[in-house]
Amino acid sequence: MRPAFNLEPKYRVTMLTKEDWTKGTGAPPAVKGLVWLTDGPKTRESTGAGIYGQSVGKRLSFSVGRYATDFHAEIYVILACVYEI
């Protein structure tokens, strides 16, 4: 018997912009499974990172330092989110 492989993903990734959330119809409809939002904002004073797990009700926010770039913050927050999942 030949082995059969199903390579279809069992997940869906939806990327929404801030404008989609604020000017659109609001939050996406409730789904079965995990829903997470990440953000790594930079201000003049410092750079931060935040995670919100909608389906589990978890919120985390932290500073990633004064000299971190937006890219550093985004990568850090994505890795932190994966760790939480």
N, C-alpha and C positions, 0 to 999 in steps of 0.2 A: 504494500500500500504506500502510495506517495504522500509525504506530508503536505498539508495545506496551511498556508499562512494568510491571516487576515490582517492587513496593514492599515486598515481604516482607523483613524483616531477615535477614541471614545470620549472626546472632549471638544469644546468649542471655545475659541478665544475671540472676544469682541473688544475692539479698541475704540473707545469713545473719547472725544475731545472735551475740554471744559465747556465749550459752546454747546455741544450736544447735550450735556447734562443740564445747563442753565437755560438754554433757549428752546430746547427740544421738548419732548413730551414728559420730561422728568426722568426718573430712574427707570432702568429697564424692568420689564415684568419679572416677577419672582420665577426662578427656575429651580429645578431639582439639581442639587449639587452645590458646589462651592462658588461663591462670588466674592472676588477680592478687588480692591481698588488701591493703587499705589501712586505716590506722588513724591517728587524730590525737588521742592522749590528752593530758589536762591534769592536772597535779599542782599542789600548793601552790607548788612552786618554779619550775616552767616548763611550757611546752607543747612537745610533740614531735610527730613525724610519722614513720610507717614504711610501707614498701612491701615486699611479698613477692611475687615472681613464681614461682609453683609450677612452671610448665612450663619456665621458663628457669633456675631456680635462682638468682635474683637477690634480694638483700636490701639495702635501704637504710634508714637511720634518721638523723634529724637534728632539731635543735632549731629551733623557729620563734619563740623569744623568750619572755620572761617575761610580757609583756602581751597576747599573742595569746589569743583566745578559742578554744573548741572548734570553733566554726564556721570561724574562720580556718584552724585546723590541718587540718580535714577538707577544705576547699576546696583548700588548698595541696597536700596529699598526693594528692588526686585529679588535680590538674594535673600534679604531678611524675610520677605513674604514667602519665598519657597521654603525657607527654614521653618516658618510658622505652620505651613501646610503639612 
